[in-house]
Amino acid sequence: MSSIRVPTPLRPYAGGNKDIPVEADTVGQALQQLTETYPALQAHLYDDAGNLRPYVNLFVNDEDVRHLQGGDTPLASDDRLTIVPSIAGGTA
Amino acid sequence: MILHLAPGLLDQLIEHGQQAYPQEAAGLLLGSIDGEDRRALQLLPVPNSFDEVQRTHRYQIDPRQMIEAEAQAEAEGLDIVGVFHTHPDHPPVPSAFDLEWALPWFVYLITSVEGGQVVDHRAWRLDDERGAFDEVQLSGLPTQEVP
């Protein structure tokens, strides 16, 4: 079974869990399962149009899925999908 | 909610923010959770990954830096409890860009640097509706409580 590593600021919306097991064949399926199990995560991972928020980065093991197949990236049973926030801000 | 700051942490932040001026300085607050409150025990400056022009009004921490910071915090038995950044020649109040990129739960400590000198600090937390920031009270942590 693969797993999703949830970053600290999102854990309160994921039942306080750091690692969540998922039965999924792709990154997209894993995220769908995650938000179905923990609906409070939806607003923090996706905007109102259903797009991933700009600070959400997804890594399968050590690879950014943008350099793989995005949401279609396959997940093997021992893979870990890590949600990594980009931190940004500023005066304007 | 209160953000308790370890002794010396603000001094480090002031030095870092003034050195980076007129660019924005940024980094992470490592510490612990105390009920609803947070204790910031270590300042972890992180390079601003925007280009030199954008750095005067924006900061970004690369996701790979976040992975390293998470590992460092975990190895020290700490959590990343928040983010700090400076606002050169602007008040320490979140901007629309800060709101767009804000994560829940983290405390955002903003330091205003006017003409190269730090003049103010204020801390904020995103509300659960993602519509606004609520101000977080700042407090010093007694020396004996710092490991």
gemmi code that builds the backbone of each chain (N, CA, C; Angstrom):
import gemmi

chains = {
    "A": [
        ("MET", (0.845, -1.197, 0.000), (0.000, 0.000, 0.000), (0.878, 1.245, 0.000)),
        ("SER", (0.580, 2.221, -0.873), (1.371, 3.453, -0.866), (0.868, 4.385, 0.237)),
        ("SER", (1.621, 5.447, 0.438), (1.232, 6.350, 1.521), (1.413, 7.796, 1.087)),
        ("ILE", (0.707, 8.659, 1.785), (0.825, 10.100, 1.548), (1.407, 10.732, 2.799)),
        ("ARG", (2.485, 11.501, 2.636), (3.065, 12.259, 3.749), (2.455, 13.666, 3.725)),
        ("VAL", (1.810, 14.004, 4.836), (1.110, 15.288, 4.937), (2.004, 16.278, 5.681)),
        ("PRO", (2.195, 17.496, 5.163), (3.066, 18.457, 5.860), (2.404, 18.974, 7.145)),
        ("THR", (3.222, 19.429, 8.062), (2.741, 19.842, 9.384), (1.503, 20.744, 9.343)),
        ("PRO", (1.490, 21.813, 8.522), (0.340, 22.735, 8.612), (-0.981, 22.133, 8.124)),
        ("LEU", (-0.917, 21.036, 7.396), (-2.163, 20.425, 6.909), (-2.624, 19.257, 7.777)),
        ("ARG", (-1.773, 18.845, 8.714), (-2.154, 17.672, 9.529), (-3.413, 17.887, 10.366)),
        ("PRO", (-3.645, 19.099, 10.894), (-4.898, 19.274, 11.655), (-6.141, 19.004, 10.817)),
        ("TYR", (-6.016, 19.094, 9.493), (-7.165, 18.875, 8.607), (-7.186, 17.432, 8.090)),
        ("ALA", (-6.235, 16.636, 8.548), (-6.132, 15.235, 8.126), (-6.126, 14.327, 9.355)),
        ("GLY", (-6.941, 14.698, 10.313), (-7.059, 13.885, 11.525), (-5.794, 13.842, 12.354)),
        ("GLY", (-4.893, 14.817, 12.137), (-3.643, 14.852, 12.897), (-2.597, 13.874, 12.377)),
        ("ASN", (-2.906, 13.230, 11.246), (-2.000, 12.195, 10.731), (-0.849, 12.765, 9.906)),
        ("LYS", (0.301, 12.116, 10.043), (1.488, 12.499, 9.269), (1.569, 11.650, 8.000)),
        ("ASP", (1.351, 10.354, 8.131), (1.402, 9.434, 6.996), (0.063, 8.719, 6.881)),
        ("ILE", (-0.496, 8.773, 5.681), (-1.823, 8.198, 5.474), (-1.734, 7.138, 4.368)),
        ("PRO", (-2.089, 5.896, 4.671), (-2.046, 4.848, 3.645), (-3.173, 5.042, 2.633)),
        ("VAL", (-2.867, 4.779, 1.368), (-3.893, 4.885, 0.320), (-3.775, 3.691, -0.624)),
        ("GLU", (-4.936, 3.302, -1.174), (-4.988, 2.270, -2.220), (-5.259, 3.017, -3.507)),
        ("ALA", (-4.207, 3.338, -4.262), (-4.406, 4.136, -5.469), (-3.358, 3.752, -6.503)),
        ("ASP", (-3.767, 3.855, -7.766), (-2.841, 3.518, -8.855), (-2.073, 4.740, -9.353)),
        ("THR", (-2.638, 5.934, -9.112), (-1.989, 7.156, -9.596), (-2.008, 8.233, -8.503)),
        ("VAL", (-1.214, 9.276, -8.748), (-1.171, 10.415, -7.826), (-2.554, 11.054, -7.713)),
        ("GLY", (-3.218, 11.228, -8.849), (-4.543, 11.849, -8.843), (-5.546, 11.053, -8.021)),
        ("GLN", (-5.511, 9.730, -8.174), (-6.432, 8.886, -7.396), (-6.120, 8.977, -5.899)),
        ("ALA", (-4.841, 9.039, -5.588), (-4.441, 9.112, -4.176), (-4.957, 10.403, -3.538)),
        ("LEU", (-4.829, 11.518, -4.274), (-5.298, 12.797, -3.730), (-6.813, 12.800, -3.573)),
        ("GLN", (-7.500, 12.182, -4.546), (-8.956, 12.116, -4.470), (-9.385, 11.329, -3.227)),
        ("GLN", (-8.692, 10.216, -3.019), (-9.002, 9.394, -1.840), (-8.738, 10.172, -0.552)),
        ("LEU", (-7.635, 10.929, -0.574), (-7.274, 11.714, 0.613), (-8.356, 12.746, 0.947)),
        ("THR", (-8.819, 13.474, -0.071), (-9.803, 14.530, 0.207), (-11.192, 13.946, 0.481)),
        ("GLU", (-11.465, 12.738, -0.025), (-12.736, 12.092, 0.328), (-12.725, 11.655, 1.792)),
        ("THR", (-11.563, 11.186, 2.222), (-11.451, 10.745, 3.623), (-11.403, 11.939, 4.575)),
        ("TYR", (-10.707, 13.008, 4.127), (-10.551, 14.204, 4.964), (-11.019, 15.423, 4.178)),
        ("PRO", (-12.332, 15.656, 4.107), (-12.872, 16.747, 3.281), (-12.344, 18.137, 3.674)),
        ("ALA", (-11.928, 18.287, 4.931), (-11.421, 19.599, 5.365), (-10.147, 19.985, 4.628)),
        ("LEU", (-9.471, 19.007, 4.019), (-8.242, 19.300, 3.272), (-8.534, 19.955, 1.924)),
        ("GLN", (-9.734, 19.718, 1.408), (-10.066, 20.156, 0.049), (-9.746, 21.641, -0.168)),
        ("ALA", (-10.213, 22.490, 0.730), (-10.060, 23.941, 0.542), (-8.609, 24.380, 0.625)),
        ("HIS", (-7.792, 23.586, 1.286), (-6.385, 23.982, 1.424), (-5.504, 23.396, 0.323)),
        ("LEU", (-6.001, 22.387, -0.370), (-5.239, 21.805, -1.485), (-5.702, 22.350, -2.837)),
        ("TYR", (-7.000, 22.678, -2.930), (-7.568, 23.103, -4.220), (-8.245, 24.455, -4.080)),
        ("ASP", (-8.196, 25.248, -5.178), (-8.936, 26.512, -5.178), (-10.390, 26.249, -5.575)),
        ("ASP", (-11.182, 27.336, -5.658), (-12.620, 27.178, -5.934), (-12.876, 26.566, -7.309)),
        ("ALA", (-11.902, 26.722, -8.235), (-12.068, 26.170, -9.585), (-11.606, 24.715, -9.663)),
        ("GLY", (-11.146, 24.194, -8.554), (-10.724, 22.789, -8.527), (-9.282, 22.568, -8.939)),
        ("ASN", (-8.530, 23.658, -9.072), (-7.102, 23.529, -9.401), (-6.277, 23.449, -8.117)),
        ("LEU", (-5.176, 22.717, -8.200), (-4.286, 22.667, -7.043), (-3.804, 24.069, -6.715)),
        ("ARG", (-3.770, 24.425, -5.442), (-3.290, 25.756, -5.049), (-1.808, 25.897, -5.414)),
        ("PRO", (-1.366, 27.159, -5.631), (-0.004, 27.341, -6.138), (1.084, 26.836, -5.201)),
        ("TYR", (0.785, 26.732, -3.920), (1.838, 26.295, -2.997), (1.944, 24.782, -2.878)),
        ("VAL", (1.068, 24.048, -3.578), (1.073, 22.586, -3.428), (2.040, 21.953, -4.433)),
        ("ASN", (3.052, 21.286, -3.922), (3.988, 20.512, -4.744), (3.838, 19.049, -4.344)),
        ("LEU", (3.962, 18.185, -5.329), (3.783, 16.752, -5.075), (5.025, 16.010, -5.523)),
        ("PHE", (5.562, 15.226, -4.624), (6.741, 14.427, -4.937), (6.401, 12.952, -4.760)),
        ("VAL", (6.768, 12.146, -5.749), (6.702, 10.697, -5.559), (8.116, 10.256, -5.237)),
        ("ASN", (8.286, 9.771, -4.029), (9.614, 9.519, -3.476), (10.407, 10.832, -3.587)),
        ("ASP", (11.435, 10.947, -4.396), (12.191, 12.207, -4.460), (11.945, 12.991, -5.739)),
        ("GLU", (10.971, 12.575, -6.532), (10.758, 13.220, -7.835), (9.497, 14.079, -7.838)),
        ("ASP", (9.646, 15.320, -8.296), (8.512, 16.217, -8.460), (7.631, 15.669, -9.585)),
        ("VAL", (6.330, 15.511, -9.323), (5.465, 14.893, -10.349), (5.329, 15.766, -11.590)),
        ("ARG", (5.687, 17.061, -11.484), (5.678, 17.911, -12.690), (6.671, 17.376, -13.727)),
        ("HIS", (7.727, 16.721, -13.226), (8.732, 16.150, -14.127), (8.414, 14.702, -14.468)),
        ("LEU", (7.309, 14.200, -13.964), (6.863, 12.840, -14.282), (5.592, 12.980, -15.127)),
        ("GLN", (4.504, 12.444, -14.666), (3.263, 12.528, -15.459), (2.150, 13.248, -14.710)),
        ("GLY", (2.550, 14.181, -13.833), (1.545, 14.940, -13.093), (0.621, 14.023, -12.319)),
        ("GLY", (-0.682, 14.309, -12.399), (-1.665, 13.509, -11.672), (-1.769, 12.084, -12.165)),
        ("ASP", (-1.279, 11.836, -13.398), (-1.329, 10.478, -13.946), (-0.105, 9.639, -13.555)),
        ("THR", (0.795, 10.233, -12.802), (1.995, 9.497, -12.380), (1.585, 8.239, -11.612)),
        ("PRO", (2.065, 7.081, -12.041), (1.676, 5.854, -11.338), (2.277, 5.766, -9.937)),
        ("LEU", (1.542, 5.134, -9.058), (2.018, 4.896, -7.689), (2.170, 3.393, -7.474)),
        ("ALA", (3.352, 2.966, -7.096), (3.557, 1.558, -6.741), (3.243, 1.376, -5.258)),
        ("SER", (3.119, 0.145, -4.853), (2.631, -0.108, -3.487), (3.591, 0.407, -2.410)),
        ("ASP", (4.891, 0.509, -2.718), (5.815, 1.006, -1.695), (6.225, 2.460, -1.932)),
        ("ASP", (5.517, 3.161, -2.836), (5.838, 4.570, -3.087), (5.252, 5.455, -2.001)),
        ("ARG", (5.943, 6.569, -1.775), (5.404, 7.577, -0.876), (5.152, 8.860, -1.679)),
        ("LEU", (3.918, 9.336, -1.602), (3.557, 10.618, -2.205), (3.669, 11.680, -1.108)),
        ("THR", (4.542, 12.655, -1.328), (4.744, 13.687, -0.311), (4.170, 15.009, -0.802)),
        ("ILE", (3.342, 15.624, 0.043), (2.827, 16.963, -0.254), (3.804, 17.948, 0.369)),
        ("VAL", (4.420, 18.766, -0.480), (5.431, 19.709, 0.012), (4.961, 21.123, -0.294)),
        ("PRO", (4.768, 21.936, 0.724), (4.331, 23.302, 0.441), (5.473, 24.183, -0.035)),
        ("SER", (5.196, 24.992, -1.069), (6.084, 26.112, -1.382), (5.649, 27.236, -0.466)),
        ("ILE", (6.608, 27.920, 0.098), (6.273, 29.037, 0.970), (6.615, 30.317, 0.216)),
        ("ALA", (5.663, 31.221, 0.141), (5.933, 32.478, -0.550), (5.059, 33.570, 0.025)),
        ("GLY", (5.446, 34.804, -0.284), (4.687, 35.958, 0.173), (5.458, 37.210, -0.169)),
        ("GLY", (5.062, 38.317, 0.452), (5.780, 39.544, 0.182), (4.867, 40.737, 0.246)),
        ("THR", (5.450, 41.913, -0.031), (4.681, 43.139, 0.122), (3.694, 43.334, -1.013)),
        ("ALA", (3.942, 42.700, -2.167), (3.032, 42.909, -3.301), (3.126, 41.745, -4.249)),
    ],
    "B": [
        ("MET", (-4.431, 32.813, 20.355), (-3.156, 32.140, 20.147), (-1.998, 33.099, 20.452)),
        ("ILE", (-0.942, 32.531, 21.007), (0.261, 33.320, 21.302), (1.465, 32.649, 20.633)),
        ("LEU", (2.331, 33.455, 20.032), (3.610, 32.953, 19.534), (4.677, 33.357, 20.545)),
        ("HIS", (5.211, 32.360, 21.233), (6.263, 32.610, 22.218), (7.617, 32.518, 21.510)),
        ("LEU", (8.445, 33.516, 21.688), (9.738, 33.570, 21.000), (10.868, 33.314, 21.983)),
        ("ALA", (11.783, 32.429, 21.607), (12.936, 32.141, 22.460), (13.815, 33.388, 22.577)),
        ("PRO", (14.508, 33.531, 23.721), (15.414, 34.668, 23.877), (16.451, 34.693, 22.754)),
        ("GLY", (16.709, 35.871, 22.218), (17.722, 36.015, 21.172), (17.179, 35.817, 19.767)),
        ("LEU", (15.996, 35.219, 19.658), (15.465, 34.923, 18.324), (15.147, 36.212, 17.549)),
        ("LEU", (14.566, 37.180, 18.255), (14.257, 38.442, 17.563), (15.533, 39.163, 17.151)),
        ("ASP", (16.582, 39.058, 17.974), (17.852, 39.701, 17.624), (18.421, 39.092, 16.338)),
        ("GLN", (18.321, 37.765, 16.217), (18.785, 37.096, 14.983), (17.970, 37.563, 13.781)),
        ("LEU", (16.659, 37.668, 14.021), (15.776, 38.068, 12.926), (16.093, 39.507, 12.476)),
        ("ILE", (16.338, 40.374, 13.451), (16.650, 41.773, 13.134), (17.937, 41.846, 12.300)),
        ("GLU", (18.963, 41.113, 12.739), (20.238, 41.121, 12.019), (20.060, 40.598, 10.592)),
        ("HIS", (19.332, 39.497, 10.485), (19.108, 38.875, 9.173), (18.304, 39.811, 8.261)),
        ("GLY", (17.274, 40.401, 8.799), (16.409, 41.279, 7.999), (17.132, 42.534, 7.541)),
        ("GLN", (17.969, 43.084, 8.416), (18.692, 44.305, 8.058), (19.798, 44.016, 7.044)),
        ("GLN", (20.411, 42.846, 7.156), (21.453, 42.472, 6.179), (20.849, 42.289, 4.786)),
        ("ALA", (19.651, 41.729, 4.745), (19.019, 41.433, 3.450), (18.452, 42.691, 2.783)),
        ("TYR", (18.145, 43.725, 3.583), (17.535, 44.947, 3.044), (18.365, 45.504, 1.890)),
        ("PRO", (17.793, 45.943, 0.767), (16.361, 46.198, 0.548), (15.606, 44.983, 0.012)),
        ("GLN", (16.222, 43.815, 0.087), (15.507, 42.628, -0.356), (14.751, 42.008, 0.819)),
        ("GLU", (13.798, 41.168, 0.501), (13.051, 40.473, 1.546), (13.858, 39.285, 2.053)),
        ("ALA", (13.912, 39.153, 3.364), (14.522, 37.985, 3.992), (13.394, 37.055, 4.435)),
        ("ALA", (13.683, 35.778, 4.467), (12.641, 34.832, 4.860), (13.257, 33.594, 5.477)),
        ("GLY", (12.425, 32.834, 6.114), (12.877, 31.580, 6.698), (11.776, 30.948, 7.523)),
        ("LEU", (12.173, 29.971, 8.300), (11.195, 29.177, 9.032), (11.419, 29.283, 10.529)),
        ("LEU", (10.346, 29.095, 11.263), (10.404, 29.078, 12.717), (10.259, 27.630, 13.160)),
        ("LEU", (11.295, 27.121, 13.814), (11.258, 25.746, 14.320), (10.950, 25.796, 15.806)),
        ("GLY", (10.099, 24.912, 16.243), (9.769, 24.943, 17.660), (8.800, 23.861, 18.043)),
        ("SER", (7.895, 24.208, 18.934), (6.973, 23.197, 19.452), (5.579, 23.782, 19.580)),
        ("ILE", (4.640, 22.870, 19.807), (3.234, 23.243, 19.902), (2.832, 23.148, 21.365)),
        ("ASP", (2.144, 24.159, 21.839), (1.732, 24.190, 23.231), (0.239, 24.499, 23.259)),
        ("GLY", (-0.574, 23.456, 23.088), (-2.018, 23.670, 22.969), (-2.306, 24.489, 21.733)),
        ("GLU", (-2.968, 25.608, 21.906), (-3.242, 26.503, 20.776), (-2.034, 27.391, 20.465)),
        ("ASP", (-1.103, 27.477, 21.394), (0.041, 28.375, 21.225), (1.191, 27.682, 20.512)),
        ("ARG", (2.135, 28.491, 20.035), (3.345, 27.962, 19.399), (4.565, 28.547, 20.109)),
        ("ARG", (5.603, 27.724, 20.193), (6.876, 28.199, 20.738), (7.899, 28.180, 19.609)),
        ("ALA", (8.441, 29.326, 19.274), (9.490, 29.400, 18.251), (10.828, 29.361, 18.972)),
        ("LEU", (11.568, 28.264, 18.761), (12.817, 28.063, 19.499), (14.046, 28.302, 18.636)),
        ("GLN", (13.897, 28.135, 17.325), (15.026, 28.332, 16.405), (14.564, 29.088, 15.170)),
        ("LEU", (15.457, 29.967, 14.694), (15.221, 30.661, 13.436), (16.038, 29.934, 12.367)),
        ("LEU", (15.382, 29.571, 11.282), (16.111, 28.890, 10.205), (16.012, 29.738, 8.932)),
        ("PRO", (16.991, 30.646, 8.721), (16.954, 31.460, 7.491), (17.080, 30.571, 6.267)),
        ("VAL", (16.327, 30.880, 5.229), (16.333, 30.095, 4.006), (16.488, 31.077, 2.839)),
        ("PRO", (17.298, 30.704, 1.821), (17.488, 31.639, 0.697), (16.169, 31.971, 0.014)),
        ("ASN", (16.068, 33.233, -0.404), (14.902, 33.689, -1.168), (15.114, 33.272, -2.617)),
        ("SER", (14.249, 32.398, -3.128), (14.500, 31.819, -4.450), (13.998, 32.677, -5.613)),
        ("PHE", (13.389, 33.829, -5.317), (13.027, 34.733, -6.410), (14.296, 35.415, -6.965)),
        ("ASP", (14.170, 35.976, -8.185), (15.331, 36.664, -8.761), (15.554, 37.998, -8.032)),
        ("GLU", (16.692, 38.641, -8.330), (17.129, 39.801, -7.556), (16.114, 40.945, -7.574)),
        ("VAL", (15.435, 41.141, -8.696), (14.451, 42.232, -8.791), (13.227, 41.907, -7.940)),
        ("GLN", (12.726, 40.688, -8.091), (11.506, 40.310, -7.357), (11.751, 40.239, -5.854)),
        ("ARG", (13.009, 39.984, -5.463), (13.308, 39.823, -4.040), (13.038, 41.089, -3.223)),
        ("THR", (12.935, 42.246, -3.911), (12.664, 43.478, -3.162), (11.232, 43.528, -2.655)),
        ("HIS", (10.359, 42.697, -3.217), (8.966, 42.733, -2.752), (8.334, 41.347, -2.585)),
        ("ARG", (9.136, 40.293, -2.809), (8.566, 38.948, -2.652), (9.628, 37.975, -2.149)),
        ("TYR", (9.156, 36.913, -1.509), (10.083, 35.842, -1.139), (9.446, 34.513, -1.499)),
        ("GLN", (10.293, 33.533, -1.725), (9.810, 32.184, -1.951), (10.825, 31.201, -1.387)),
        ("ILE", (10.326, 30.183, -0.738), (11.183, 29.116, -0.221), (10.946, 27.888, -1.085)),
        ("ASP", (12.014, 27.424, -1.693), (11.941, 26.295, -2.609), (11.430, 25.041, -1.890)),
        ("PRO", (10.567, 24.264, -2.550), (10.044, 23.061, -1.881), (11.120, 22.083, -1.418)),
        ("ARG", (12.238, 22.014, -2.157), (13.299, 21.093, -1.703), (13.936, 21.592, -0.405)),
        ("GLN", (13.973, 22.932, -0.232), (14.445, 23.485, 1.051), (13.486, 23.102, 2.174)),
        ("MET", (12.192, 23.046, 1.827), (11.197, 22.654, 2.829), (11.402, 21.206, 3.260)),
        ("ILE", (11.725, 20.342, 2.278), (11.956, 18.931, 2.611), (13.139, 18.828, 3.576)),
        ("GLU", (14.216, 19.593, 3.281), (15.394, 19.569, 4.158), (15.066, 20.126, 5.537)),
        ("ALA", (14.273, 21.206, 5.545), (13.922, 21.824, 6.835), (13.060, 20.890, 7.675)),
        ("GLU", (12.124, 20.195, 7.030), (11.275, 19.228, 7.755), (12.153, 18.150, 8.383)),
        ("ALA", (13.151, 17.683, 7.603), (14.041, 16.629, 8.110), (14.867, 17.157, 9.281)),
        ("GLN", (15.358, 18.404, 9.157), (16.157, 18.988, 10.238), (15.320, 19.128, 11.507)),
        ("ALA", (14.098, 19.633, 11.331), (13.219, 19.808, 12.494), (12.946, 18.461, 13.163)),
        ("GLU", (12.632, 17.456, 12.328), (12.305, 16.136, 12.866), (13.493, 15.559, 13.640)),
        ("ALA", (14.709, 15.750, 13.079), (15.913, 15.206, 13.736), (16.147, 15.859, 15.096)),
        ("GLU", (15.685, 17.091, 15.246), (15.881, 17.808, 16.507), (14.665, 17.709, 17.425)),
        ("GLY", (13.687, 16.915, 17.002), (12.486, 16.758, 17.829), (11.607, 17.992, 17.827)),
        ("LEU", (11.717, 18.787, 16.757), (10.934, 20.019, 16.662), (9.980, 19.939, 15.476)),
        ("ASP", (9.108, 20.927, 15.376), (8.217, 21.070, 14.222), (8.486, 22.423, 13.578)),
        ("ILE", (8.129, 22.518, 12.300), (8.098, 23.844, 11.679), (6.779, 24.467, 12.121)),
        ("VAL", (6.862, 25.501, 12.941), (5.623, 26.081, 13.491), (5.216, 27.359, 12.762)),
        ("GLY", (6.104, 27.885, 11.932), (5.726, 29.103, 11.233), (6.792, 29.569, 10.273)),
        ("VAL", (6.520, 30.738, 9.722), (7.352, 31.322, 8.673), (7.632, 32.766, 9.080)),
        ("PHE", (8.849, 33.230, 8.826), (9.095, 34.664, 9.020), (9.523, 35.274, 7.696)),
        ("HIS", (9.174, 36.523, 7.501), (9.716, 37.254, 6.356), (9.672, 38.740, 6.658)),
        ("THR", (10.469, 39.491, 5.905), (10.510, 40.939, 6.122), (9.716, 41.656, 5.042)),
        ("HIS", (9.213, 42.825, 5.404), (8.575, 43.729, 4.455), (9.429, 44.994, 4.392)),
        ("PRO", (10.331, 45.088, 3.383), (11.158, 46.288, 3.290), (10.304, 47.529, 2.961)),
        ("ASP", (10.406, 48.539, 3.815), (9.701, 49.812, 3.638), (8.191, 49.642, 3.522)),
        ("HIS", (7.684, 48.628, 4.185), (6.226, 48.410, 4.269), (5.889, 47.966, 5.693)),
        ("PRO", (4.659, 48.213, 6.116), (4.275, 47.773, 7.467), (4.191, 46.246, 7.570)),
        ("PRO", (4.250, 45.720, 8.779), (4.249, 44.254, 8.965), (2.833, 43.670, 8.919)),
        ("VAL", (2.164, 43.967, 7.833), (0.770, 43.558, 7.657), (0.700, 42.695, 6.394)),
        ("PRO", (-0.016, 41.567, 6.427), (-0.045, 40.694, 5.248), (-0.625, 41.374, 4.018)),
        ("SER", (-0.023, 41.081, 2.878), (-0.501, 41.620, 1.603), (-1.464, 40.614, 0.954)),
        ("ALA", (-2.049, 41.010, -0.171), (-2.915, 40.087, -0.921), (-2.109, 38.885, -1.395)),
        ("PHE", (-0.830, 39.120, -1.728), (0.037, 38.015, -2.169), (0.321, 37.061, -1.004)),
        ("ASP", (0.519, 37.642, 0.183), (0.694, 36.803, 1.378), (-0.540, 35.916, 1.575)),
        ("LEU", (-1.726, 36.505, 1.382), (-2.968, 35.762, 1.584), (-3.105, 34.624, 0.568)),
        ("GLU", (-2.771, 34.937, -0.679), (-2.909, 33.937, -1.750), (-2.057, 32.693, -1.465)),
        ("TRP", (-0.871, 32.919, -0.890), (0.075, 31.826, -0.707), (0.077, 31.245, 0.702)),
        ("ALA", (-0.761, 31.785, 1.562), (-0.682, 31.370, 2.969), (-1.191, 29.950, 3.196)),
        ("LEU", (-0.505, 29.275, 4.091), (-0.934, 27.953, 4.539), (-1.669, 28.105, 5.861)),
        ("PRO", (-2.624, 27.210, 6.100), (-3.291, 27.264, 7.397), (-2.329, 26.815, 8.497)),
        ("TRP", (-2.692, 27.087, 9.716), (-2.025, 26.593, 10.925), (-0.690, 27.287, 11.206)),
        ("PHE", (0.121, 27.533, 10.175), (1.397, 28.213, 10.399), (1.154, 29.614, 10.981)),
        ("VAL", (2.112, 30.049, 11.796), (2.128, 31.447, 12.216), (3.075, 32.190, 11.271)),
        ("TYR", (2.637, 33.329, 10.778), (3.457, 34.154, 9.879), (3.943, 35.375, 10.657)),
        ("LEU", (5.245, 35.407, 10.904), (5.851, 36.531, 11.614), (6.421, 37.487, 10.559)),
        ("ILE", (5.899, 38.700, 10.533), (6.327, 39.684, 9.530), (7.066, 40.821, 10.232)),
        ("THR", (8.217, 41.160, 9.688), (9.058, 42.209, 10.256), (9.167, 43.358, 9.264)),
        ("SER", (8.888, 44.546, 9.736), (8.996, 45.725, 8.879), (10.408, 46.310, 8.993)),
        ("VAL", (11.031, 46.532, 7.834), (12.374, 47.136, 7.806), (12.255, 48.448, 7.028)),
        ("GLU", (12.433, 49.558, 7.737), (12.299, 50.887, 7.111), (13.682, 51.504, 6.959)),
        ("GLY", (14.075, 51.793, 5.714), (15.370, 52.425, 5.480), (16.536, 51.617, 6.023)),
        ("GLY", (16.372, 50.293, 6.088), (17.466, 49.429, 6.553), (17.412, 49.111, 8.030)),
        ("GLN", (16.452, 49.690, 8.758), (16.336, 49.429, 10.194), (15.001, 48.751, 10.512)),
        ("VAL", (15.073, 47.695, 11.299), (13.839, 47.015, 11.721), (13.061, 47.933, 12.654)),
        ("VAL", (11.775, 48.118, 12.353), (10.968, 49.014, 13.183), (9.803, 48.314, 13.883)),
        ("ASP", (9.387, 47.148, 13.403), (8.211, 46.530, 14.020), (8.110, 45.056, 13.615)),
        ("HIS", (7.472, 44.271, 14.461), (7.161, 42.867, 14.141), (5.691, 42.636, 14.496)),
        ("ARG", (5.000, 41.888, 13.653), (3.654, 41.438, 14.020), (3.475, 40.020, 13.477)),
        ("ALA", (2.624, 39.262, 14.133), (2.420, 37.861, 13.734), (0.955, 37.628, 13.376)),
        ("TRP", (0.747, 36.691, 12.442), (-0.580, 36.471, 11.867), (-0.808, 34.989, 11.623)),
        ("ARG", (-2.088, 34.664, 11.528), (-2.468, 33.283, 11.190), (-3.670, 33.341, 10.259)),
        ("LEU", (-3.629, 32.507, 9.217), (-4.731, 32.436, 8.259), (-5.963, 31.842, 8.938)),
        ("ASP", (-7.142, 32.448, 8.680), (-8.348, 31.843, 9.262), (-8.763, 30.617, 8.445)),
        ("ASP", (-9.614, 29.790, 9.016), (-9.952, 28.515, 8.368), (-10.714, 28.697, 7.057)),
        ("GLU", (-11.339, 29.848, 6.872), (-12.062, 30.104, 5.612), (-11.125, 30.651, 4.540)),
        ("ARG", (-9.856, 30.836, 4.864), (-8.839, 31.357, 3.949), (-9.165, 32.763, 3.468)),
        ("GLY", (-9.993, 33.487, 4.215), (-10.404, 34.808, 3.743), (-9.583, 35.943, 4.317)),
        ("ALA", (-8.941, 35.720, 5.446), (-8.233, 36.817, 6.119), (-7.237, 36.233, 7.121)),
        ("PHE", (-6.392, 37.129, 7.618), (-5.469, 36.742, 8.679), (-5.988, 37.271, 10.016)),
        ("ASP", (-5.802, 36.487, 11.057), (-6.051, 36.956, 12.419), (-4.702, 37.252, 13.055)),
        ("GLU", (-4.654, 38.329, 13.842), (-3.368, 38.656, 14.471), (-3.091, 37.721, 15.642)),
        ("VAL", (-1.820, 37.381, 15.772), (-1.355, 36.472, 16.827), (-0.508, 37.293, 17.794)),
        ("GLN", (-0.747, 37.092, 19.081), (0.008, 37.839, 20.095), (1.450, 37.331, 20.168)),
        ("LEU", (2.399, 38.242, 20.309), (3.808, 37.874, 20.449), (4.213, 37.949, 21.913)),
        ("SER", (5.030, 36.989, 22.326), (5.463, 36.984, 23.717), (6.880, 36.418, 23.797)),
        ("GLY", (7.665, 36.917, 24.727), (9.007, 36.374, 24.940), (8.926, 35.130, 25.798)),
        ("LEU", (9.824, 34.177, 25.551), (9.842, 32.928, 26.314), (10.943, 33.042, 27.364)),
        ("PRO", (10.653, 32.737, 28.631), (11.712, 32.820, 29.643), (12.891, 31.904, 29.306)),
        ("THR", (14.099, 32.336, 29.609), (15.319, 31.596, 29.254), (15.287, 30.157, 29.754)),
        ("GLN", (14.761, 29.943, 30.986), (14.809, 28.594, 31.561), (13.913, 27.610, 30.831)),
        ("GLU", (12.984, 28.090, 29.992), (12.102, 27.165, 29.281), (12.680, 26.736, 27.939)),
        ("VAL", (13.841, 27.282, 27.563), (14.425, 26.948, 26.269), (15.438, 25.827, 26.448)),
        ("PRO", (15.299, 24.732, 25.686), (16.232, 23.603, 25.857), (17.637, 23.956, 25.395)),
    ],
}
model = gemmi.Model(1)
for chain_id, residues in chains.items():
    chain = gemmi.Chain(chain_id)
    for i, (resn, *xyz) in enumerate(residues, 1):
        res = gemmi.Residue()
        res.name, res.seqid = resn, gemmi.SeqId(i, " ")
        for name, pos in zip(("N", "CA", "C"), xyz):
            atom = gemmi.Atom()
            atom.name, atom.element = name, gemmi.Element(name[0])
            atom.pos, atom.b_iso = gemmi.Position(*pos), 0.0
            res.add_atom(atom)
        chain.add_residue(res)
    model.add_chain(chain)
structure = gemmi.Structure()
structure.add_model(model)
structure.setup_entities()
